[in-house]
Amino acid sequence: MIGAGWFGTLASIPALLDHPDAELVGICDTDPVRAREAADRFGVARWFTDVETMLAAGIADGVVVAVSQVAHYPVCRAALDAGLHVLVEKPMVLRAVDAWDLVRRAEERNLILLVGETFHFTSVAAQVRARLRAGAIGDLLQIVGTFNSHTERLFRGGTAMPDGRGGSYADPRLSGGGQGHTQLSHLAGVLFWSSGLRIREVFGYLDNRDLAVDLVDSIVGRLSNGALLSVSATGTMPAGHPPRNRLEYYGTEGAIIHDLSTATADVQLPERPTERLVLRDGEPAYPLAAPAIRFAELIAGAGTDNPAPAEAAARCVEFLDAAYLSAATGKPVGLEELAG
């Protein structure tokens, strides 16, 4: 486990400890107090304060990377180059060139590279993806997305956990960006994984208001098949009201409305009643432990299905990279402009 911050200790570490066929052999964090405390808390024998020493120890088959987003690329690159499988939290990285470099390194070494896109791991998300890929609503014409959450306090320097963990959201030196990188990456991850498309051109308005990172985002673009894209996100969802996270796919022969918050989807075809897709009995709408569990299973050879592959995550990174560049320059950004 590389990174003993709030999310790693909340999700990945407990999931791995509960898995009967996985062993958590070490925890690494640049903060020695945090690394030692996490190791003691979870009964892990070894802890490290730098990635190079941990990798050189040769004790692991794979690593979970849950460090600050700006450090995702160098840490993942080092782990892949050391021959280890990698689960990295989303967004995979912040730059498109780095994303595709990691994809290449994993492919060349025949290593698993899974991204912690938790919304992918529901049965409803899998059904939406399967229907879109099968052309159930014809050719895609437009995708509309909304990801509104309660994150403004985090961007103002608040914390995600009562004990003070998770305070990095307000610092662009750690997070990269705000609502786009930390929140809209959820929705974009599902969008590009489900549709199988890439961006062609993007124009973005990202408004920081009085903050160091973006709080309100509005992004439009054209996709690789010619379809139009329109997504918006804000961290100002009123307290006491649920987040609004959903994707709407419109095709030549119907529509699919996928509500990520409730993990339901409506399939709407001409002259037919709406078909509602729902979770299986007992299935969580946000399966927090699923990425780490699936990562361990893949390493152990229990199947080959990776619900959050690096290729789809790289297309998400392209979209966000282009949006931030567009907002900075005031111009549309095409896919070819991200190559440098």
DONU-132258 format. One record per residue (C-alpha): residue number from 1; x, y, z. Coordinates in Angstrom, 3 decimals, m for minus. Example, Ala and Ser with C-alpha at 12.3 -4.5 7.8 and 13.67 -1.06 7.14 Angstrom:
2
seq = 1; east = 12.300; north = m4.500; up = 7.800;
seq = 2; east = 13.670; north = m1.060; up = 7.140;
***
This chain:
340
seq = 1; east = 0.000; north = 0.000; up = 0.000;
seq = 2; east = 1.602; north = 3.259; up = m1.168;
seq = 3; east = m0.099; north = 6.130; up = 0.637;
seq = 4; east = m1.646; north = 5.800; up = 4.083;
seq = 5; east = m4.034; north = 8.728; up = 3.759;
seq = 6; east = m7.738; north = 8.775; up = 4.440;
seq = 7; east = m9.030; north = 6.946; up = 1.366;
seq = 8; east = m6.480; north = 4.144; up = 1.401;
seq = 9; east = m7.145; north = 3.400; up = 5.048;
seq = 10; east = m10.898; north = 3.727; up = 4.531;
seq = 11; east = m11.269; north = 1.524; up = 1.447;
seq = 12; east = m8.325; north = m0.436; up = 0.059;
seq = 13; east = m6.556; north = m1.601; up = 3.219;
seq = 14; east = m9.682; north = m3.025; up = 4.913;
seq = 15; east = m10.722; north = m4.692; up = 1.637;
seq = 16; east = m7.364; north = m6.423; up = 1.240;
seq = 17; east = m7.229; north = m7.497; up = 4.876;
seq = 18; east = m10.694; north = m9.054; up = 4.555;
seq = 19; east = m9.793; north = m10.968; up = 1.392;
seq = 20; east = m8.935; north = m14.609; up = 2.216;
seq = 21; east = m6.446; north = m14.933; up = m0.659;
seq = 22; east = m4.627; north = m11.616; up = m0.254;
seq = 23; east = m1.850; north = m10.621; up = 2.125;
seq = 24; east = m0.994; north = m6.993; up = 2.831;
seq = 25; east = 2.791; north = m7.150; up = 3.259;
seq = 26; east = 3.744; north = m3.496; up = 3.620;
seq = 27; east = 2.613; north = 0.127; up = 3.899;
seq = 28; east = 4.568; north = 3.050; up = 2.462;
seq = 29; east = 4.065; north = 6.752; up = 3.202;
seq = 30; east = 6.469; north = 9.692; up = 3.112;
seq = 31; east = 5.240; north = 10.647; up = 6.589;
seq = 32; east = 6.939; north = 8.157; up = 8.957;
seq = 33; east = 4.425; north = 8.732; up = 11.728;
seq = 34; east = 1.500; north = 8.024; up = 9.405;
seq = 35; east = 3.202; north = 4.974; up = 7.905;
seq = 36; east = 4.011; north = 3.492; up = 11.317;
seq = 37; east = 0.591; north = 4.258; up = 12.763;
seq = 38; east = m1.168; north = 2.655; up = 9.780;
seq = 39; east = 1.029; north = m0.435; up = 10.021;
seq = 40; east = 0.335; north = m0.751; up = 13.751;
seq = 41; east = m3.383; north = m0.109; up = 13.341;
seq = 42; east = m3.845; north = m2.771; up = 10.663;
seq = 43; east = m1.285; north = m5.280; up = 11.922;
seq = 44; east = 1.040; north = m4.991; up = 8.916;
seq = 45; east = 4.573; north = m6.152; up = 9.614;
seq = 46; east = 6.590; north = m3.747; up = 7.450;
seq = 47; east = 6.381; north = m0.041; up = 6.725;
seq = 48; east = 8.455; north = 2.254; up = 4.512;
seq = 49; east = 8.933; north = 5.965; up = 3.935;
seq = 50; east = 10.056; north = 5.909; up = 0.310;
seq = 51; east = 8.876; north = 3.984; up = m2.714;
seq = 52; east = 12.334; north = 2.982; up = m3.938;
seq = 53; east = 13.157; north = 1.145; up = m0.704;
seq = 54; east = 9.811; north = m0.610; up = m0.701;
seq = 55; east = 10.187; north = m1.731; up = m4.323;
seq = 56; east = 13.756; north = m2.906; up = m3.707;
seq = 57; east = 12.554; north = m5.095; up = m0.831;
seq = 58; east = 10.928; north = m7.419; up = m3.368;
seq = 59; east = 8.107; north = m8.419; up = m1.042;
seq = 60; east = 5.017; north = m7.703; up = m3.168;
seq = 61; east = 3.218; north = m8.910; up = m6.286;
seq = 62; east = 1.333; north = m5.635; up = m6.676;
seq = 63; east = 0.841; north = m2.187; up = m5.177;
seq = 64; east = m2.126; north = 0.033; up = m4.458;
seq = 65; east = m1.268; north = 3.671; up = m5.189;
seq = 66; east = m3.287; north = 6.151; up = m3.117;
seq = 67; east = m0.963; north = 9.150; up = m2.938;
seq = 68; east = m1.644; north = 12.749; up = m3.941;
seq = 69; east = m2.794; north = 12.946; up = m7.554;
seq = 70; east = 0.241; north = 14.876; up = m8.783;
seq = 71; east = 2.418; north = 11.937; up = m7.657;
seq = 72; east = 0.402; north = 9.190; up = m9.372;
seq = 73; east = 2.532; north = 9.107; up = m12.506;
seq = 74; east = 6.045; north = 8.740; up = m11.050;
seq = 75; east = 4.911; north = 6.225; up = m8.416;
seq = 76; east = 2.972; north = 4.086; up = m10.904;
seq = 77; east = 5.819; north = 4.243; up = m13.401;
seq = 78; east = 8.324; north = 3.069; up = m10.787;
seq = 79; east = 6.082; north = 0.191; up = m9.712;
seq = 80; east = 5.435; north = m0.982; up = m13.259;
seq = 81; east = 9.128; north = m0.753; up = m14.115;
seq = 82; east = 9.817; north = m2.917; up = m11.065;
seq = 83; east = 7.474; north = m5.573; up = m12.481;
seq = 84; east = 4.577; north = m5.039; up = m10.073;
seq = 85; east = 0.877; north = m4.959; up = m10.860;
seq = 86; east = m0.756; north = m1.606; up = m10.030;
seq = 87; east = m4.093; north = m0.378; up = m8.721;
seq = 88; east = m4.102; north = 3.424; up = m8.779;
seq = 89; east = m6.873; north = 5.656; up = m7.502;
seq = 90; east = m8.588; north = 7.946; up = m9.984;
seq = 91; east = m7.770; north = 10.057; up = m11.833;
seq = 92; east = m5.022; north = 7.756; up = m13.072;
seq = 93; east = m2.746; north = 10.751; up = m13.776;
seq = 94; east = m3.192; north = 14.411; up = m14.712;
seq = 95; east = m1.638; north = 14.505; up = m18.209;
seq = 96; east = m2.627; north = 12.533; up = m21.287;
seq = 97; east = 0.965; north = 11.777; up = m22.311;
seq = 98; east = 1.627; north = 10.260; up = m18.890;
seq = 99; east = m1.567; north = 8.206; up = m19.021;
seq = 100; east = m0.683; north = 6.574; up = m22.328;
seq = 101; east = 2.894; north = 6.036; up = m21.161;
seq = 102; east = 1.611; north = 3.971; up = m18.208;
seq = 103; east = m0.716; north = 2.020; up = m20.506;
seq = 104; east = 2.265; north = 1.189; up = m22.729;
seq = 105; east = 4.503; north = 0.180; up = m19.825;
seq = 106; east = 1.851; north = m2.150; up = m18.400;
seq = 107; east = 1.182; north = m3.746; up = m21.786;
seq = 108; east = 4.880; north = m4.276; up = m22.536;
seq = 109; east = 5.373; north = m6.034; up = m19.208;
seq = 110; east = 2.047; north = m7.913; up = m19.275;
seq = 111; east = 1.076; north = m6.305; up = m15.962;
seq = 112; east = m2.330; north = m5.449; up = m14.544;
seq = 113; east = m3.063; north = m1.723; up = m14.413;
seq = 114; east = m6.440; north = m1.126; up = m12.780;
seq = 115; east = m7.837; north = 2.310; up = m11.904;
seq = 116; east = m10.042; north = 2.873; up = m8.854;
seq = 117; east = m13.160; north = 3.918; up = m10.759;
seq = 118; east = m15.630; north = 2.540; up = m8.214;
seq = 119; east = m18.790; north = 3.419; up = m10.164;
seq = 120; east = m17.745; north = 0.846; up = m12.812;
seq = 121; east = m18.182; north = m2.029; up = m10.390;
seq = 122; east = m21.978; north = m2.282; up = m10.264;
seq = 123; east = m24.131; north = m4.638; up = m12.288;
seq = 124; east = m26.117; north = m1.677; up = m13.629;
seq = 125; east = m22.987; north = 0.045; up = m14.950;
seq = 126; east = m21.994; north = m3.197; up = m16.672;
seq = 127; east = m25.440; north = m3.475; up = m18.280;
seq = 128; east = m25.369; north = 0.130; up = m19.505;
seq = 129; east = m21.946; north = m0.424; up = m21.041;
seq = 130; east = m22.995; north = m3.683; up = m22.688;
seq = 131; east = m26.068; north = m2.104; up = m24.252;
seq = 132; east = m24.195; north = 0.919; up = m25.557;
seq = 133; east = m21.474; north = m1.273; up = m27.043;
seq = 134; east = m24.136; north = m3.499; up = m28.670;
seq = 135; east = m25.831; north = m0.487; up = m30.300;
seq = 136; east = m29.057; north = m0.851; up = m28.314;
seq = 137; east = m29.895; north = 2.842; up = m28.854;
seq = 138; east = m28.332; north = 3.096; up = m32.306;
seq = 139; east = m25.520; north = 5.463; up = m33.110;
seq = 140; east = m24.641; north = 7.814; up = m30.250;
seq = 141; east = m25.513; north = 11.419; up = m31.043;
seq = 142; east = m25.078; north = 13.179; up = m27.708;
seq = 143; east = m23.888; north = 12.516; up = m24.162;
seq = 144; east = m24.959; north = 14.839; up = m21.348;
seq = 145; east = m23.440; north = 14.532; up = m17.888;
seq = 146; east = m23.861; north = 16.130; up = m14.462;
seq = 147; east = m21.710; north = 15.585; up = m11.373;
seq = 148; east = m22.742; north = 17.878; up = m8.525;
seq = 149; east = m21.353; north = 17.161; up = m5.068;
seq = 150; east = m20.744; north = 18.583; up = m1.582;
seq = 151; east = m17.060; north = 19.360; up = m2.046;
seq = 152; east = m16.802; north = 23.129; up = m1.607;
seq = 153; east = m15.722; north = 22.791; up = 2.029;
seq = 154; east = m12.880; north = 20.496; up = 0.936;
seq = 155; east = m11.716; north = 22.997; up = m1.663;
seq = 156; east = m11.724; north = 25.633; up = 1.068;
seq = 157; east = m9.324; north = 23.568; up = 3.165;
seq = 158; east = m11.759; north = 21.414; up = 5.085;
seq = 159; east = m11.179; north = 17.726; up = 5.685;
seq = 160; east = m12.920; north = 14.624; up = 4.417;
seq = 161; east = m12.715; north = 12.746; up = 7.719;
seq = 162; east = m13.428; north = 13.774; up = 11.337;
seq = 163; east = m9.838; north = 12.978; up = 12.354;
seq = 164; east = m8.434; north = 15.520; up = 9.901;
seq = 165; east = m7.481; north = 13.217; up = 7.036;
seq = 166; east = m8.143; north = 14.179; up = 3.437;
seq = 167; east = m7.194; north = 17.838; up = 3.519;
seq = 168; east = m5.319; north = 17.880; up = 0.199;
seq = 169; east = m8.250; north = 18.904; up = m2.010;
seq = 170; east = m7.591; north = 22.637; up = m1.581;
seq = 171; east = m3.945; north = 22.502; up = m2.696;
seq = 172; east = m3.372; north = 22.338; up = m6.468;
seq = 173; east = 0.228; north = 21.270; up = m5.796;
seq = 174; east = m1.251; north = 17.996; up = m4.509;
seq = 175; east = m4.599; north = 17.574; up = m6.259;
seq = 176; east = m3.881; north = 19.207; up = m9.609;
seq = 177; east = m7.357; north = 20.679; up = m9.909;
seq = 178; east = m10.577; north = 20.820; up = m7.956;
seq = 179; east = m14.019; north = 19.688; up = m9.055;
seq = 180; east = m12.682; north = 18.475; up = m12.389;
seq = 181; east = m9.830; north = 16.264; up = m11.230;
seq = 182; east = m11.324; north = 15.069; up = m7.939;
seq = 183; east = m15.010; north = 14.746; up = m8.878;
seq = 184; east = m15.756; north = 15.000; up = m12.588;
seq = 185; east = m13.166; north = 12.254; up = m13.083;
seq = 186; east = m15.755; north = 9.842; up = m11.630;
seq = 187; east = m18.309; north = 10.692; up = m14.300;
seq = 188; east = m15.799; north = 10.957; up = m17.152;
seq = 189; east = m14.385; north = 7.586; up = m16.201;
seq = 190; east = m17.783; north = 5.937; up = m16.588;
seq = 191; east = m18.532; north = 7.890; up = m19.777;
seq = 192; east = m15.447; north = 6.796; up = m21.697;
seq = 193; east = m15.495; north = 3.241; up = m20.328;
seq = 194; east = m19.168; north = 2.785; up = m21.251;
seq = 195; east = m19.099; north = 4.432; up = m24.667;
seq = 196; east = m15.664; north = 3.299; up = m25.832;
seq = 197; east = m15.151; north = 6.729; up = m27.418;
seq = 198; east = m12.398; north = 9.344; up = m27.211;
seq = 199; east = m12.489; north = 13.106; up = m27.418;
seq = 200; east = m11.847; north = 14.904; up = m30.674;
seq = 201; east = m12.080; north = 18.479; up = m29.385;
seq = 202; east = m12.974; north = 20.094; up = m26.053;
seq = 203; east = m13.823; north = 23.585; up = m24.836;
seq = 204; east = m13.998; north = 24.189; up = m21.106;
seq = 205; east = m15.054; north = 26.910; up = m18.688;
seq = 206; east = m13.631; north = 26.158; up = m15.211;
seq = 207; east = m14.451; north = 28.713; up = m12.536;
seq = 208; east = m12.399; north = 28.846; up = m9.336;
seq = 209; east = m14.509; north = 31.607; up = m7.775;
seq = 210; east = m12.298; north = 32.718; up = m4.837;
seq = 211; east = m10.483; north = 29.378; up = m4.486;
seq = 212; east = m7.120; north = 28.003; up = m5.605;
seq = 213; east = m8.840; north = 25.176; up = m7.526;
seq = 214; east = m11.875; north = 24.967; up = m9.791;
seq = 215; east = m15.285; north = 24.780; up = m8.131;
seq = 216; east = m17.743; north = 25.078; up = m11.038;
seq = 217; east = m17.105; north = 23.464; up = m14.432;
seq = 218; east = m18.899; north = 23.483; up = m17.774;
seq = 219; east = m17.339; north = 21.540; up = m20.642;
seq = 220; east = m18.490; north = 20.816; up = m24.183;
seq = 221; east = m16.863; north = 18.848; up = m26.944;
seq = 222; east = m17.039; north = 16.519; up = m29.906;
seq = 223; east = m16.268; north = 12.823; up = m29.596;
seq = 224; east = m14.391; north = 10.501; up = m31.915;
seq = 225; east = m17.602; north = 9.246; up = m33.590;
seq = 226; east = m18.855; north = 12.810; up = m34.162;
seq = 227; east = m21.265; north = 12.830; up = m31.193;
seq = 228; east = m21.532; north = 15.970; up = m29.071;
seq = 229; east = m20.643; north = 16.047; up = m25.389;
seq = 230; east = m21.865; north = 18.401; up = m22.670;
seq = 231; east = m20.937; north = 17.918; up = m19.011;
seq = 232; east = m21.156; north = 20.124; up = m15.957;
seq = 233; east = m20.029; north = 19.825; up = m12.369;
seq = 234; east = m20.139; north = 21.899; up = m9.223;
seq = 235; east = m19.022; north = 21.390; up = m5.652;
seq = 236; east = m21.833; north = 23.584; up = m4.318;
seq = 237; east = m24.585; north = 20.995; up = m3.898;
seq = 238; east = m26.727; north = 22.205; up = m0.956;
seq = 239; east = m26.109; north = 20.442; up = 2.340;
seq = 240; east = m28.811; north = 17.982; up = 3.307;
seq = 241; east = m29.602; north = 17.099; up = m0.303;
seq = 242; east = m28.198; north = 14.122; up = m2.200;
seq = 243; east = m25.548; north = 14.589; up = m4.906;
seq = 244; east = m26.720; north = 14.664; up = m8.507;
seq = 245; east = m24.542; north = 12.407; up = m10.609;
seq = 246; east = m25.853; north = 11.087; up = m13.893;
seq = 247; east = m25.140; north = 10.426; up = m17.543;
seq = 248; east = m27.631; north = 10.667; up = m20.404;
seq = 249; east = m26.866; north = 8.875; up = m23.665;
seq = 250; east = m28.968; north = 9.830; up = m26.715;
seq = 251; east = m28.797; north = 7.763; up = m29.871;
seq = 252; east = m30.561; north = 7.451; up = m33.203;
seq = 253; east = m32.858; north = 4.746; up = m31.800;
seq = 254; east = m33.338; north = 5.593; up = m28.131;
seq = 255; east = m31.769; north = 6.834; up = m24.905;
seq = 256; east = m30.228; north = 5.492; up = m21.706;
seq = 257; east = m30.330; north = 7.593; up = m18.535;
seq = 258; east = m27.775; north = 6.309; up = m16.012;
seq = 259; east = m28.062; north = 7.664; up = m12.454;
seq = 260; east = m24.711; north = 7.010; up = m10.790;
seq = 261; east = m25.892; north = 8.114; up = m7.341;
seq = 262; east = m28.640; north = 5.490; up = m7.122;
seq = 263; east = m27.024; north = 2.986; up = m9.509;
seq = 264; east = m30.163; north = 2.744; up = m11.633;
seq = 265; east = m30.670; north = 3.263; up = m15.344;
seq = 266; east = m33.665; north = 3.843; up = m17.615;
seq = 267; east = m33.612; north = 2.457; up = m21.143;
seq = 268; east = m35.994; north = 4.362; up = m23.418;
seq = 269; east = m36.778; north = 2.967; up = m26.872;
seq = 270; east = m39.386; north = 4.257; up = m29.347;
seq = 271; east = m42.974; north = 3.163; up = m28.675;
seq = 272; east = m41.941; north = 1.002; up = m25.719;
seq = 273; east = m42.346; north = 1.506; up = m21.965;
seq = 274; east = m39.237; north = 2.571; up = m20.070;
seq = 275; east = m37.117; north = m0.336; up = m18.863;
seq = 276; east = m35.564; north = 0.244; up = m15.429;
seq = 277; east = m32.233; north = m1.427; up = m14.681;
seq = 278; east = m31.638; north = m1.976; up = m10.949;
seq = 279; east = m29.043; north = m3.496; up = m8.666;
seq = 280; east = m29.138; north = m7.079; up = m7.526;
seq = 281; east = m30.486; north = m7.708; up = m4.027;
seq = 282; east = m27.929; north = m6.608; up = m1.463;
seq = 283; east = m25.622; north = m4.994; up = m4.026;
seq = 284; east = m24.261; north = m1.588; up = m2.910;
seq = 285; east = m24.706; north = 1.461; up = m5.138;
seq = 286; east = m21.088; north = 2.470; up = m4.456;
seq = 287; east = m19.038; north = m0.704; up = m3.874;
seq = 288; east = m16.153; north = 0.910; up = m2.019;
seq = 289; east = m14.069; north = m2.244; up = m1.631;
seq = 290; east = m14.621; north = m3.630; up = m5.144;
seq = 291; east = m11.528; north = m2.227; up = m6.932;
seq = 292; east = m9.085; north = m3.613; up = m4.351;
seq = 293; east = m10.884; north = m6.965; up = m4.214;
seq = 294; east = m10.876; north = m7.315; up = m7.987;
seq = 295; east = m7.219; north = m6.279; up = m8.133;
seq = 296; east = m6.260; north = m9.074; up = m5.735;
seq = 297; east = m8.350; north = m11.577; up = m7.695;
seq = 298; east = m6.735; north = m10.600; up = m10.988;
seq = 299; east = m3.250; north = m10.982; up = m9.544;
seq = 300; east = m4.223; north = m14.431; up = m8.216;
seq = 301; east = m5.486; north = m15.450; up = m11.661;
seq = 302; east = m9.147; north = m15.562; up = m10.687;
seq = 303; east = m10.518; north = m14.437; up = m14.046;
seq = 304; east = m9.342; north = m11.840; up = m16.530;
seq = 305; east = m12.099; north = m9.199; up = m16.482;
seq = 306; east = m10.791; north = m5.775; up = m15.482;
seq = 307; east = m13.833; north = m3.468; up = m15.031;
seq = 308; east = m11.615; north = m0.377; up = m14.783;
seq = 309; east = m8.894; north = m0.788; up = m17.406;
seq = 310; east = m6.152; north = 1.747; up = m17.939;
seq = 311; east = m7.102; north = 2.371; up = m21.582;
seq = 312; east = m10.512; north = 3.764; up = m20.625;
seq = 313; east = m8.948; north = 5.756; up = m17.792;
seq = 314; east = m6.468; north = 7.274; up = m20.238;
seq = 315; east = m9.352; north = 8.532; up = m22.385;
seq = 316; east = m10.776; north = 10.147; up = m19.237;
seq = 317; east = m7.413; north = 11.810; up = m18.584;
seq = 318; east = m7.374; north = 13.123; up = m22.171;
seq = 319; east = m10.751; north = 14.753; up = m21.644;
seq = 320; east = m9.787; north = 16.449; up = m18.369;
seq = 321; east = m6.339; north = 17.462; up = m19.627;
seq = 322; east = m7.956; north = 19.129; up = m22.653;
seq = 323; east = m10.597; north = 20.836; up = m20.493;
seq = 324; east = m8.041; north = 22.365; up = m18.132;
seq = 325; east = m5.858; north = 23.468; up = m21.043;
seq = 326; east = m8.859; north = 24.979; up = m22.811;
seq = 327; east = m9.906; north = 26.879; up = m19.693;
seq = 328; east = m6.373; north = 28.239; up = m19.308;
seq = 329; east = m6.032; north = 29.349; up = m22.932;
seq = 330; east = m9.628; north = 30.281; up = m23.739;
seq = 331; east = m9.464; north = 28.131; up = m26.877;
seq = 332; east = m10.768; north = 24.741; up = m28.003;
seq = 333; east = m8.239; north = 21.942; up = m27.563;
seq = 334; east = m7.971; north = 19.041; up = m29.977;
seq = 335; east = m6.641; north = 15.607; up = m29.163;
seq = 336; east = m3.484; north = 16.181; up = m31.186;
seq = 337; east = m2.568; north = 19.194; up = m28.996;
seq = 338; east = m2.141; north = 16.947; up = m25.938;
seq = 339; east = 0.700; north = 14.962; up = m27.483;
seq = 340; east = 3.293; north = 17.323; up = m26.013;
***
